[in-house]
Amino acid sequence: MKADIHIPFTVLMWITFCIGLVGSIRQRQRLEGRSLYGWVLLFCAACVFSLQGEYVELWLDQYFNGLPVTLYIKYFAMVIWFGMYYLIIKQIFVHDRLYRWLDWLFRIAMVTGAVSAIPVTMVPYGVRTEARDIVTGLRDGFLFVPSMLLFVPATWKLSMQEQVNGTRIKQIAITVCYAAYSVVALANIAKALLVLMHQESLAQVEFIGALFMSICLIGFVLLLVPYRWVTILFYPGRLVLYWKLKRVEHCILQQVGAVSETPLFGLSLLRSGELELAIYRTTINILDYGALLSRTSPQQEQWRELQRITESGISYSNLVAQLTKVQM
């Protein structure tokens, strides 16, 4: 990845990481349990993205007498990052046949990294680049398997099941990150094979790897963006949805002779959490008072429509969307 692209995104990544970490500490007072686990995972990933590029390795390794310290920081940080996310997926989707094989794959990846460090350190500095490409290709050969076969489909499935827009965006960002990495992994594997075959035409492979690494980094930065910032993007749409629900609620309450307790608008609704609570309360009012509508003309059409929606077994978000379309 070129420095003019990598450095600005790396700075942005660490800024968003620190903002999110400070916000999490303020909210919980201290990090422990799942929160600590998640931030360690993100820290490992951030270290990997920060150390991308041969120019970064050359700059940092000079402080360690030219030893390939940066290469192996990335190697083990990446294996730990993927291993931790693998454990999360195992808790969500249990009894997958892949798990027995992937357990061994991660163990072998760690051992391979430790064993390879000795010969790579002994390689003359002038040909260290070729050894670096081979080790990187070897690492990505291990990590490509869980990324493509497990992480991408599992995270995409989670994003499709998610009902909260902000969380769904983050799940999609994770999916993009792992999908883009899978292409980077293939590029690095191809590069390692070309090095072993003493081929010199690596420019196209390096270009593809750099392009998708940039996409991967963008996806990771989106993942780090604080949740409250993401919800701001959806606030106007959610407010319009609330007003549409209020219209339906108002018509139903008029017909059954009741009065709504939730305002059409108020200062409290400027907070996304309060707006979501108001949407929920209005939805409950429509369903409860809609059941009191007359089953005879002129209210029977509205009653039938509400019955069809409530008995359809759709998700909450789809239920709310359908209620806004009821003709009153």
N, C-alpha and C positions, 0 to 999 in steps of 0.2 A: 504494500500500500504506500502510495506517495506521501511524503511528509506534509505537503500543502493541504492534503485532505485528512490525513491521520491526526495531525496535531490539534487542529480546531475541534474535531469530534472527540478526541481524547480529553481535552480540557472541558468540553461541554459534558462529557460523560462523568467526570469526577465531580463537577459542580452539582449535577443532578443527584449523584450518589450521596454526596455529603448533605445536601438539603433533605433528601429522603431519610437518611440515617439520623440526622438531628431531630427531624419531625417525629420519627419513630421512638427515639429516646424520650422526647418531651411527652409524648402520648402515654408511654408505658413506664416512665421513670427509669427503667433499666431494661436491657435486652436479655432475654432468657428464653429457653424452650424453642418453639418453632420460629419465633422472631429472630433469635440469635442464629439459628440454623440457616434461615433464609438470607440474612445479611452476610454470613460467611460465604455462602454460595455466590452471592452477587459480588463480593470482594474478590474472590478467585477469578470470576469472569472478567471483572474490571482490570485485574492485573494482566490477564491474557491479552485483552484488547490493547492495553497500554504498551505492551512490549512487542507489538507486531512490527515487522519490517527488519531487514538485515542491518539497516543503518542504526536502529535502536540497539540491536545486539552488539554491534561494534563499539558504540559509544559507551554502553554500560560495562561490557566485558573488559575494557581497558583499565577499569578500576580493580580488576581481579587478575591482573597479569595475563590477560588474554584467554583465561579459562572460559569454557562455554557455560557460564553461570546463567545467563539470560535464557538460553535455549532450554535448560532444565527447570528453571523457574516456571516457564511457560508450559513445559511438558507436564510437570506434576500438578500445577495449578489447574490445568485443563482436565486432567484425569480426575482430580478431586471434585471440580465443578460438575463434570458429567456424572460422576459417581453419586454425588449428593442429589442431583436431580433424578437420577435413576431410582434412588431410594424413595423419593417422593412419589414417583409414578407407581412404584410397587405397592405403596400404601393405598393408592386410589384405585388402581386396576389390579386386583388380586388374581392369583392362579393363572398367570400367563405362562405358556410353555417356554417362552423365550428366556425367562428369568434364570433358569438353571444354567443355561449357556452363557448368559451375560454376566452372571456372578463370576464365572471363571475368566471371562474376557477382561474384566476390570482388574482382576488379580494379576493376570498375565501382563497387562499393560503396565502396571506398577513395577513388576519385577523386571520387565524388559527395559524400562526407563533407567532403573538403578544399575542394571548390568551394562547397558550401553554407555553409561557415563564414563566408564574406565577407558575403553578404547578411543572414544571420541576425544577425551582429554589428552591422550597420547598422540593424536594425529597432529602433524605439523601445521602451524598456523596458516600457512599459505594455501593448504587444501582443506581447511576447516569448513568452507562453504559447502563442499560436496557432502561431507559428513553431516552437516546441519540439515541439508535437504533430505538425506536418507532417514535421519532420526525423525524429522517432521512428518515425512510420508508414512513411516512406521507407526507413529502415534496416531495419525489421522486414519490409518487403516483399521486400528482398533476402535476408535471413537465413531467412525462413520456408521458402523453397524447399529449401535443403540440409537444414534441420532436419526437415521433414516427409517429403521424398522419399528422403533418404539416412540421416540420423543415427538417426531413430527405428527404422526397419526393420533397419538394419545392427546397431545396438546390441542390439536385442531378439534378433536372430539369434545374436549372440555370447553373450548371457546364456543362451540355450537350449542352446548347445553347451558351455558351461562346466561342468566336473565338480566344481570346488571351490565349496562352498556360500558361503563368505565372498566370493569373487570374483564369484559369480553375483549376490549381493545388491547389490554395488556396480554391476554392469552394469545391473541392473534400476533402481537409483537414477538412473543416467545416462539410461536410457530415459524414466523418469518426468519427469526434468528437461527433456529436449528436447520431450517430448510436451506438457507443461504450457506450456513456452515457446511452442510453436506456437499454442496457443489465445491466449496473451497477444499474440503477433504479430498474429493476426487482429483482436483487440480494438483494438490500436494502429493498425492499418491502417484499420479502420472509423472510429476516432476522427478520424484525419487527413482522411478523406473527408468526414465530417460537418462538420469545421472549414472545409474548402474550400467546402462547400455552405452555410456560415453557419447550420448547425443548432445549437440550444442544448441539445438533449436528449442529453447525454453521460453522465448518471449511471449508467445501466444498463451501458453499455460499460465505464466506469471500474470498476464493481463486479466485472464478469467478469474484467477484466484484473488487478485486485488479488487476487482469489481465486486465480486460477491462478498468479500470481507467487508467492504464499505457498506453493503446492504445489511450485513449481519450486525455491524456496529450501530447503524441507524436503528435497527430493530431493538438492540439492547438499550440504547439511549431512551427510546420510547417506553420501554419497560420500566426504566428508572424514574420517569416523570411522576411526581407525587399524584396520588389518586385524586385529590381535591382539584388539581389543575385539569385533569382529564374530564371530570364531571362538569366543569364550566362549559366545555364544548357542547354538551348535551342539554344544558339548562334551557335555552330558548325553545327547543323542541319539546322538552318535558313540560314547560309552562303552557305551550299551546295545547298539548295533550290534556293538561289539567282543565283548561278553560272549556275544551270540548266536552269533557266529562261533566263539568258543572252545568253545562247547557242541558245535557240529558237528565242529570239529577234534578235540576230545577223543574223541568217539565213533568217528571214523574211525581215529585213532591206536591206540585200544584194539583195534580189529578187525584192524589190520595189525601190531600188536606194536611200535609206536614210541612215543617220548616227545616232548612239545612242549618247545621251548627258550624259548618266550615265556611270561611269567607271566600269570596271570589278572588280577592287579592289582599295581601297584607305584608308588612315589613318582614314578618317571620318567614314568608315564602321566598325571600331572597336567598335563604340558605337552602342548598340542594337537599339536605336531609329532611328539613321541614316540608319542602315541596313534595318529596316522595311519600311522606307520611300523609299529606293532604290528598294525594292521588289515591292512596290505599283507602283512606276513610271514605272518600267520594265513591270509589268502586263498591265498597261494602254497602253504602247507602243505596246505590242503584240496584244492587242485587236484593237487598232486604225489602225495600219499599216497592221494587218492581214486582215482587211476588204478590203484593196486595192489589195490583191492577185488576180491573174487572176482566173476567174471561168472556165477556160479551161485548158487542159493539158499543162505543167506538174504540175501546181500549184493547180489544182482543189481539190485534195485529202486533202491537208493541209487546204485549204479554207473551205471545208466541215467539217473537224474535228473542226476547230475553231468555226464555226457556231453552231455545235452541242453543244459544251461546253458553249458558251455564251447564248444559248437559253434554256439551261437545267434548269435554275432557281436555281442552287446550291449556297451554301454560299460562301463567299469570300475565306475562307481557302481552301475549296474543289476546287474552281475555279482555284486558284493558283497551287494546286497540280496536277490538270488535265492538265494545260497548260505545265507543265514540261514534260509531257508524249507525247506531240505532235511530231510525226515523221517528221523531216525536211530533 
